[in-house]
Amino acid sequence: MQAFNGFLTSLQFLTIIPIKIKELDFEGSISWFPIIGCLIGSLLGGTGFLFGCLPKEVNTSLIIIISIVITGALHLDGFCDTLDGLSSTK
């Protein structure tokens, strides 16, 4: 049960899926991060494969939109922060 609690904690942390957990297990959730990342990546890759017949721009837009919906723009925010840091001039 403890390992499953870690899985649910990492799923709740990396996605916007609302999960009611009695006790969050952040220490046990770290080992589940790659698994959750693979699940999200598989979903996005499957989306790209499924809609591969559409124009490239539409397919890419769908993948980005689904990524934003699933993760709450977690990775997009990090990417924008990186670009902001690289483009700042002092």
Backbone hydrogen bonds in HBPLUS format (Angstrom, degrees):
<---DONOR---> <-ACCEPTOR-->    atom                        ^
c    i                          cat <-CA-CA->   ^        H-A-AA   ^      H-
h    n   atom  resd res      DA  || num        DHA   H-A  angle D-A-AA Bond
n    s   type  num  typ     dist DA aas  dist angle  dist       angle   num
A0005-ASN N   A0001-MET O   2.97 MM   4  6.20 145.0  2.09 144.6 154.4     1
A0006-GLY N   A0002-GLN O   3.08 MM   4  6.42 147.3  2.19 142.9 151.2     2
A0007-PHE N   A0003-ALA O   3.00 MM   4  6.34 150.1  2.10 144.5 152.7     3
A0008-LEU N   A0004-PHE O   2.95 MM   4  6.23 161.7  1.98 149.2 153.1     4
A0009-THR N   A0005-ASN O   2.91 MM   4  6.08 151.8  1.99 143.0 151.2     5
A0010-SER N   A0006-GLY O   2.98 MM   4  6.19 161.0  2.02 147.4 151.8     6
A0011-LEU N   A0007-PHE O   2.93 MM   4  6.13 153.2  2.00 147.7 155.9     7
A0012-GLN N   A0008-LEU O   2.92 MM   4  6.06 154.5  1.98 144.1 150.7     8
A0013-PHE N   A0009-THR O   2.93 MM   4  6.10 148.6  2.03 143.9 153.0     9
A0014-LEU N   A0010-SER O   2.98 MM   4  6.03 159.5  2.02 149.9 153.6    10
A0015-THR N   A0011-LEU O   3.15 MM   4  5.87 131.0  2.40 137.8 146.8    11
A0016-ILE N   A0070-ILE O   2.94 MM  54  6.02 140.2  2.10 166.1 163.8    12
A0029-SER N   A0025-ASP O   2.96 MM   4  6.02 124.1  2.29 137.7 153.2    13
A0032-TRP N   A0029-SER O   2.95 MM   3  5.29 146.6  2.06 109.3 119.8    14
A0033-PHE N   A0030-ILE O   3.23 MM   3  5.45 159.5  2.28 107.6 113.5    15
A0035-ILE N   A0032-TRP O   3.07 MM   3  5.26 119.2  2.46 103.2 118.4    16
A0036-ILE N   A0032-TRP O   3.00 MM   4  6.29 163.1  2.03 162.1 166.9    17
A0037-GLY N   A0033-PHE O   2.89 MM   4  6.05 158.9  1.93 152.2 158.8    18
A0038-CYS N   A0034-PRO O   2.87 MM   4  6.08 148.7  1.97 141.3 149.4    19
A0039-LEU N   A0035-ILE O   2.95 MM   4  6.27 151.1  2.03 146.2 154.3    20
A0040-ILE N   A0036-ILE O   2.93 MM   4  6.21 161.8  1.96 153.3 157.7    21
A0041-GLY N   A0037-GLY O   2.84 MM   4  5.95 163.6  1.87 147.4 152.8    22
A0042-SER N   A0038-CYS O   2.79 MM   4  5.86 150.4  1.87 141.6 149.9    23
A0043-LEU N   A0039-LEU O   3.00 MM   4  6.19 154.8  2.07 143.9 150.3    24
A0044-LEU N   A0040-ILE O   2.96 MM   4  6.26 159.7  2.01 151.6 157.1    25
A0045-GLY N   A0041-GLY O   2.76 MM   4  5.89 157.3  1.81 146.9 154.1    26
A0046-GLY N   A0042-SER O   2.79 MM   4  5.84 153.8  1.86 143.0 150.6    27
A0047-THR N   A0043-LEU O   2.96 MM   4  6.15 145.4  2.08 138.3 147.9    28
A0048-GLY N   A0044-LEU O   2.97 MM   4  6.27 155.8  2.03 145.1 151.1    29
A0049-PHE N   A0045-GLY O   2.91 MM   4  6.17 152.0  1.99 145.5 153.4    30
A0050-LEU N   A0046-GLY O   2.78 MM   4  5.88 160.9  1.82 147.3 153.1    31
A0051-PHE N   A0047-THR O   2.97 MM   4  6.05 158.9  2.02 150.0 154.7    32
A0052-GLY N   A0049-PHE O   3.31 MM   3  5.00 162.1  2.35 104.3 103.6    33
A0054-LEU N   A0051-PHE O   3.13 MM   3  5.67 159.4  2.18 113.2 119.4    34
A0058-VAL N   A0055-PRO O   3.07 MM   3  5.42 119.8  2.45 106.5 120.8    35
A0059-ASN N   A0055-PRO O   2.99 MM   4  6.24 166.3  2.01 162.5 166.9    36
A0060-THR N   A0056-LYS O   2.95 MM   4  6.08 166.2  1.97 150.6 154.4    37
A0061-SER N   A0057-GLU O   3.00 MM   4  6.06 155.0  2.06 138.5 146.0    38
A0062-LEU N   A0058-VAL O   2.94 MM   4  6.18 155.6  2.00 149.6 155.7    39
A0063-ILE N   A0059-ASN O   3.07 MM   4  6.37 157.4  2.12 148.9 154.8    40
A0064-ILE N   A0060-THR O   3.02 MM   4  6.28 161.9  2.06 152.3 156.7    41
A0065-ILE N   A0061-SER O   2.91 MM   4  6.08 161.1  1.94 150.2 155.8    42
A0066-ILE N   A0062-LEU O   2.92 MM   4  6.08 163.6  1.95 150.8 155.0    43
A0067-SER N   A0063-ILE O   2.97 MM   4  6.11 154.0  2.04 144.3 151.9    44
A0068-ILE N   A0064-ILE O   2.94 MM   4  6.18 154.6  2.00 147.7 154.3    45
A0069-VAL N   A0065-ILE O   2.93 MM   4  6.19 156.7  1.99 148.5 155.0    46
A0070-ILE N   A0066-ILE O   2.92 MM   4  6.07 161.5  1.95 151.0 155.4    47
A0071-THR N   A0067-SER O   2.98 MM   4  5.96 170.5  1.99 150.6 153.8    48
A0072-GLY N   A0068-ILE O   2.85 MM   4  5.08 128.7  2.12 133.3 141.7    49
A0077-ASP N   A0073-ALA O   2.90 MM   4  5.91 152.1  1.98 146.4 152.5    50
A0078-GLY N   A0074-LEU O   3.31 MM   4  6.57 155.7  2.37 139.1 144.9    51
A0079-PHE N   A0075-HIS O   2.97 MM   4  6.18 154.9  2.04 146.3 153.1    52
A0080-CYS N   A0076-LEU O   2.94 MM   4  6.14 159.7  1.98 146.8 152.1    53
A0081-ASP N   A0077-ASP O   2.93 MM   4  6.14 154.3  1.99 147.0 154.2    54
A0082-THR N   A0078-GLY O   3.00 MM   4  6.20 150.4  2.09 142.7 150.4    55
A0083-LEU N   A0079-PHE O   2.98 MM   4  6.31 162.4  2.01 151.9 155.9    56
A0084-ASP N   A0080-CYS O   2.88 MM   4  6.04 151.5  1.96 144.7 153.2    57
A0085-GLY N   A0081-ASP O   2.93 MM   4  6.14 154.2  2.00 143.7 150.4    58
A0086-LEU N   A0082-THR O   2.93 MM   4  6.18 153.8  2.00 150.2 157.7    59
A0087-SER N   A0083-LEU O   2.96 MM   4  6.01 143.7  2.10 142.5 151.3    60
